[in-house]
Amino acid sequence: SYIDTNGLVSQFTGGQEFRNSTIQTVNFPNVTTFNNSILNFYNCVFLTSVSFPKLTRIWTQAFQLCTSLSTIELPLLTTSGFYAFANTSSLLVLNIPKCSNLGGSSTYNNVFEGIKIGCTINTNISLKTNNEGGVDGDLTYAKNTRLAIVNFYNNDGSYNSTL
């Protein structure tokens, strides 16, 4: 485990910080961004719990292949890179209610490729119409091929609708 009790770390900058490690739990209360760093927790198959209450941006493959993660709470995340949550095969709930950018474009960017069938994704209402008036391509993929339940939330945190 890595528990940053004193909140000394505010960003990841190099990438691959924990890639392929046997880490199980992380808590970084003051990390705001994975700044241009990729593969941060890639293939951490024992990782069961993450806490990043101030995180606003993650990059490519941040949690890809974290097959033991069941819940990811990123309440302030606004931007995710492509493949960010791919192949999180135990993921039950992904809470990203402020996220307005999945994978860098409104088309399909493999953000949710291979996620657990039937998982719940709570995200921002802006992704409901950002794809030329239609739903973001990654959410469409999650709904149509992974049977995800996609809930949209307004900017004030109130529930809006379900896809």
C-alpha positions as CSV (number, residue, x, y, z in Angstrom):
1,S,0.0,0.0,0.0
2,Y,1.0,3.6,-0.4
3,I,-0.9,5.9,1.9
4,D,0.2,9.6,1.6
5,T,-1.1,10.5,5.1
6,N,0.5,14.0,5.0
7,G,-0.5,14.8,1.4
8,L,3.0,15.4,0.3
9,V,2.6,14.3,-3.3
10,S,0.6,16.7,-5.6
11,Q,1.2,15.3,-9.0
12,F,2.7,12.4,-11.0
13,T,5.0,13.6,-13.8
14,G,7.2,10.8,-15.0
15,G,4.7,8.0,-15.7
16,Q,4.7,4.3,-14.9
17,E,5.0,5.1,-11.2
18,F,3.4,1.8,-10.1
19,R,3.3,-0.1,-13.4
20,N,3.1,-3.9,-12.9
21,S,3.5,-3.6,-9.2
22,T,1.8,-5.7,-6.5
23,I,0.4,-2.6,-4.8
24,Q,-3.1,-3.1,-3.3
25,T,-4.2,0.2,-2.0
26,V,-3.3,3.8,-2.7
27,N,-4.4,7.1,-1.1
28,F,-3.1,10.4,-2.5
29,P,-5.3,13.1,-1.0
30,N,-3.5,16.0,-2.7
31,V,-2.7,14.6,-6.2
32,T,-4.4,16.8,-8.7
33,T,-3.0,15.5,-12.0
34,F,-1.1,12.7,-13.7
35,N,0.8,15.4,-15.6
36,N,1.7,14.0,-19.0
37,S,2.5,10.7,-17.4
38,I,1.2,7.4,-18.7
39,L,0.7,3.9,-17.4
40,N,0.6,5.0,-13.8
41,F,-1.1,2.0,-12.4
42,Y,-1.1,-0.1,-15.6
43,N,-1.5,-3.9,-14.9
44,C,-1.6,-3.5,-11.1
45,V,-3.7,-6.7,-10.9
46,F,-3.8,-6.6,-7.0
47,L,-4.9,-3.0,-6.8
48,T,-8.3,-3.0,-5.1
49,S,-8.7,0.5,-3.8
50,V,-7.7,4.0,-5.0
51,S,-8.3,7.4,-3.4
52,F,-7.7,10.6,-5.4
53,P,-10.2,13.1,-4.1
54,K,-8.6,16.1,-5.8
55,L,-7.5,14.4,-9.1
56,T,-8.6,16.4,-12.2
57,R,-6.6,14.8,-15.0
58,I,-5.3,11.3,-15.9
59,W,-3.5,10.3,-19.1
60,T,-3.2,7.2,-21.3
61,Q,-3.8,3.8,-19.7
62,A,-3.8,5.1,-16.1
63,F,-5.8,2.2,-14.7
64,Q,-5.7,-0.2,-17.6
65,L,-5.6,-3.9,-16.6
66,C,-6.3,-3.2,-12.9
67,T,-8.4,-6.3,-12.8
68,S,-9.2,-6.2,-9.1
69,L,-10.5,-2.6,-8.8
70,S,-14.2,-2.7,-8.1
71,T,-14.9,1.0,-7.4
72,I,-13.1,4.1,-8.6
73,E,-14.0,7.4,-7.0
74,L,-12.6,10.4,-8.9
75,P,-15.1,13.2,-7.9
76,L,-13.2,16.1,-9.5
77,L,-11.8,14.3,-12.6
78,T,-12.5,16.4,-15.8
79,T,-10.2,14.7,-18.3
80,S,-9.1,11.1,-19.0
81,G,-6.7,9.7,-21.5
82,F,-7.5,6.9,-23.9
83,Y,-7.6,3.4,-22.5
84,A,-7.7,5.0,-19.0
85,F,-10.1,2.4,-17.5
86,A,-9.7,-0.4,-20.1
87,N,-9.9,-4.0,-19.0
88,T,-10.9,-3.2,-15.4
89,S,-12.8,-6.4,-15.4
90,S,-14.0,-6.2,-11.8
91,L,-15.2,-2.6,-12.0
92,L,-18.7,-2.2,-10.5
93,V,-18.8,1.6,-10.2
94,L,-16.8,4.4,-11.8
95,N,-17.7,7.8,-10.3
96,I,-16.5,10.7,-12.5
97,P,-19.3,13.2,-12.2
98,K,-17.3,16.2,-13.4
99,C,-15.6,14.5,-16.4
100,S,-16.2,16.3,-19.7
101,N,-13.4,14.8,-21.8
102,L,-13.0,11.1,-22.4
103,G,-9.9,10.2,-24.4
104,G,-9.3,13.6,-25.9
105,S,-12.2,13.6,-28.4
106,S,-15.9,12.8,-28.5
107,T,-15.4,9.7,-30.6
108,Y,-14.4,6.2,-29.4
109,N,-11.0,6.3,-27.7
110,N,-11.0,2.9,-26.0
111,V,-11.5,4.5,-22.6
112,F,-13.8,1.7,-21.4
113,E,-12.6,-1.2,-23.6
114,G,-13.2,-4.5,-21.8
115,I,-14.7,-3.0,-18.6
116,K,-16.9,-5.3,-16.5
117,I,-20.2,-6.1,-18.2
118,G,-23.0,-4.2,-16.4
119,C,-20.8,-1.7,-14.5
120,T,-22.2,1.7,-13.6
121,I,-20.5,4.9,-14.9
122,N,-21.6,8.1,-13.2
123,T,-20.4,11.1,-15.4
124,N,-21.1,14.6,-16.5
125,I,-24.1,15.7,-18.5
126,S,-21.9,17.4,-21.1
127,L,-20.9,13.9,-22.4
128,K,-24.5,13.3,-23.3
129,T,-24.4,15.7,-26.3
130,N,-20.7,16.4,-27.0
131,N,-20.5,14.1,-30.0
132,E,-22.2,16.4,-32.6
133,G,-25.3,16.3,-30.4
134,G,-25.0,12.7,-29.6
135,V,-23.5,10.7,-26.7
136,D,-19.7,10.5,-26.3
137,G,-18.3,7.6,-28.3
138,D,-16.8,5.9,-25.3
139,L,-20.0,6.0,-23.4
140,T,-21.9,4.6,-26.4
141,Y,-19.4,1.7,-26.5
142,A,-19.8,1.1,-22.8
143,K,-23.6,1.1,-23.0
144,N,-23.9,-1.0,-26.3
145,T,-21.1,-3.5,-25.9
146,R,-20.5,-3.8,-22.1
147,L,-24.1,-3.1,-21.0
148,A,-22.9,-0.4,-18.7
149,I,-25.4,1.7,-16.8
150,V,-24.5,5.3,-17.6
151,N,-25.9,8.0,-15.3
152,F,-25.5,11.7,-16.1
153,Y,-25.1,14.4,-13.4
154,N,-25.4,18.1,-13.7
155,N,-22.5,20.4,-12.8
156,D,-24.0,21.1,-9.4
157,G,-23.9,17.3,-8.6
158,S,-27.6,16.6,-9.0
159,Y,-28.8,13.6,-11.0
160,N,-30.0,14.3,-14.6
161,S,-30.7,11.1,-16.5
162,T,-29.6,7.6,-17.5
163,L,-28.5,6.5,-20.9
